[in-house]
Amino acid sequence: MPEDIYGELRVITTTREQLVNKRKNAKYMGMSVMDEYFPEYKKIYKNIFSEGSIKLLKTHPFQKK
């Protein structure tokens, strides 16, 4: 493989790692908010990011202050 291909692979790999970390951090933030406002939610949904959980949250969002 030419030298520039390895450089592109390094860039792609680094970008992927950054995106995976951003996704992980966003999930932690979402779980933190859910724990704060709905501490019992995890008893109902083991995975708060499941399709059913997301539909429930979209149809019944947080109360407006």
PyRosetta script that sets phi, psi and omega in degrees:
from pyrosetta import init, pose_from_sequence

init()
pose = pose_from_sequence("MPEDIYGELRVITTTREQLVNKRKNAKYMGMSVMDEYFPEYKKIYKNIFSEGSIKLLKTHPFQKK")
pose.set_psi(1, 140.0)
pose.set_omega(1, 176.8)
pose.set_phi(2, -65.8)
pose.set_psi(2, 156.9)
pose.set_omega(2, -177.5)
pose.set_phi(3, -56.3)
pose.set_psi(3, -40.0)
pose.set_omega(3, -176.5)
pose.set_phi(4, -67.4)
pose.set_psi(4, -26.1)
pose.set_omega(4, 177.1)
pose.set_phi(5, -65.7)
pose.set_psi(5, -41.7)
pose.set_omega(5, 178.6)
pose.set_phi(6, -63.6)
pose.set_psi(6, -38.9)
pose.set_omega(6, 177.2)
pose.set_phi(7, -63.3)
pose.set_psi(7, -42.7)
pose.set_omega(7, 178.0)
pose.set_phi(8, -64.4)
pose.set_psi(8, -39.8)
pose.set_omega(8, 178.0)
pose.set_phi(9, -63.8)
pose.set_psi(9, -39.0)
pose.set_omega(9, 177.2)
pose.set_phi(10, -63.2)
pose.set_psi(10, -42.9)
pose.set_omega(10, 179.5)
pose.set_phi(11, -63.8)
pose.set_psi(11, -45.6)
pose.set_omega(11, 179.6)
pose.set_phi(12, -62.4)
pose.set_psi(12, -43.3)
pose.set_omega(12, 179.8)
pose.set_phi(13, -63.2)
pose.set_psi(13, -44.9)
pose.set_omega(13, 179.1)
pose.set_phi(14, -63.0)
pose.set_psi(14, -43.6)
pose.set_omega(14, 179.4)
pose.set_phi(15, -62.2)
pose.set_psi(15, -42.8)
pose.set_omega(15, 178.9)
pose.set_phi(16, -62.2)
pose.set_psi(16, -44.9)
pose.set_omega(16, 179.1)
pose.set_phi(17, -60.1)
pose.set_psi(17, -40.5)
pose.set_omega(17, 178.5)
pose.set_phi(18, -64.6)
pose.set_psi(18, -43.0)
pose.set_omega(18, 179.1)
pose.set_phi(19, -65.3)
pose.set_psi(19, -40.2)
pose.set_omega(19, 177.9)
pose.set_phi(20, -62.7)
pose.set_psi(20, -42.8)
pose.set_omega(20, 179.0)
pose.set_phi(21, -66.0)
pose.set_psi(21, -40.0)
pose.set_omega(21, 177.8)
pose.set_phi(22, -63.7)
pose.set_psi(22, -41.4)
pose.set_omega(22, 178.8)
pose.set_phi(23, -63.8)
pose.set_psi(23, -44.1)
pose.set_omega(23, 179.7)
pose.set_phi(24, -61.8)
pose.set_psi(24, -44.7)
pose.set_omega(24, 179.6)
pose.set_phi(25, -64.5)
pose.set_psi(25, -39.2)
pose.set_omega(25, 178.5)
pose.set_phi(26, -64.4)
pose.set_psi(26, -39.5)
pose.set_omega(26, 177.6)
pose.set_phi(27, -64.9)
pose.set_psi(27, -42.5)
pose.set_omega(27, 178.0)
pose.set_phi(28, -62.0)
pose.set_psi(28, -40.0)
pose.set_omega(28, 178.5)
pose.set_phi(29, -65.3)
pose.set_psi(29, -42.5)
pose.set_omega(29, 177.5)
pose.set_phi(30, -62.1)
pose.set_psi(30, -43.0)
pose.set_omega(30, 178.4)
pose.set_phi(31, -65.0)
pose.set_psi(31, -37.6)
pose.set_omega(31, 178.9)
pose.set_phi(32, -63.5)
pose.set_psi(32, -44.0)
pose.set_omega(32, 178.3)
pose.set_phi(33, -64.0)
pose.set_psi(33, -44.5)
pose.set_omega(33, 179.8)
pose.set_phi(34, -63.3)
pose.set_psi(34, -39.7)
pose.set_omega(34, 178.0)
pose.set_phi(35, -63.7)
pose.set_psi(35, -35.9)
pose.set_omega(35, -178.9)
pose.set_phi(36, -70.7)
pose.set_psi(36, -46.2)
pose.set_omega(36, -175.0)
pose.set_phi(37, -90.1)
pose.set_psi(37, -33.1)
pose.set_omega(37, -178.6)
pose.set_phi(38, -133.7)
pose.set_psi(38, 73.8)
pose.set_omega(38, -176.0)
pose.set_phi(39, -61.7)
pose.set_psi(39, -24.5)
pose.set_omega(39, -178.9)
pose.set_phi(40, -86.7)
pose.set_psi(40, -3.8)
pose.set_omega(40, -174.4)
pose.set_phi(41, -60.2)
pose.set_psi(41, -36.9)
pose.set_omega(41, -178.4)
pose.set_phi(42, -68.0)
pose.set_psi(42, -19.6)
pose.set_omega(42, 175.9)
pose.set_phi(43, -71.0)
pose.set_psi(43, -29.1)
pose.set_omega(43, -179.6)
pose.set_phi(44, -86.9)
pose.set_psi(44, -47.7)
pose.set_omega(44, -179.0)
pose.set_phi(45, -118.6)
pose.set_psi(45, 114.4)
pose.set_omega(45, 177.1)
pose.set_phi(46, -64.5)
pose.set_psi(46, -38.7)
pose.set_omega(46, 177.8)
pose.set_phi(47, -112.0)
pose.set_psi(47, 105.0)
pose.set_omega(47, -176.3)
pose.set_phi(48, -70.5)
pose.set_psi(48, -7.7)
pose.set_omega(48, 178.8)
pose.set_phi(49, -101.9)
pose.set_psi(49, 11.8)
pose.set_omega(49, 178.5)
pose.set_phi(50, -70.4)
pose.set_psi(50, 164.8)
pose.set_omega(50, -177.3)
pose.set_phi(51, -59.9)
pose.set_psi(51, -45.2)
pose.set_omega(51, 180.0)
pose.set_phi(52, -64.2)
pose.set_psi(52, -40.6)
pose.set_omega(52, 178.7)
pose.set_phi(53, -64.0)
pose.set_psi(53, -44.2)
pose.set_omega(53, -179.9)
pose.set_phi(54, -64.1)
pose.set_psi(54, -41.8)
pose.set_omega(54, 178.4)
pose.set_phi(55, -62.2)
pose.set_psi(55, -42.4)
pose.set_omega(55, 178.5)
pose.set_phi(56, -61.0)
pose.set_psi(56, -45.4)
pose.set_omega(56, -179.2)
pose.set_phi(57, -67.5)
pose.set_psi(57, -31.7)
pose.set_omega(57, 177.9)
pose.set_phi(58, -72.2)
pose.set_psi(58, -36.2)
pose.set_omega(58, -178.6)
pose.set_phi(59, -84.2)
pose.set_psi(59, -23.8)
pose.set_omega(59, 179.3)
pose.set_phi(60, -131.4)
pose.set_psi(60, 74.2)
pose.set_omega(60, -176.4)
pose.set_phi(61, -72.5)
pose.set_psi(61, 178.4)
pose.set_omega(61, 178.0)
pose.set_phi(62, -59.3)
pose.set_psi(62, 153.2)
pose.set_omega(62, 174.6)
pose.set_phi(63, -70.7)
pose.set_psi(63, 146.0)
pose.set_omega(63, 177.6)
pose.set_phi(64, -86.0)
pose.set_psi(64, 139.0)
pose.set_omega(64, -178.9)
pose.set_phi(65, -83.6)
pose.dump_pdb("model.pdb")
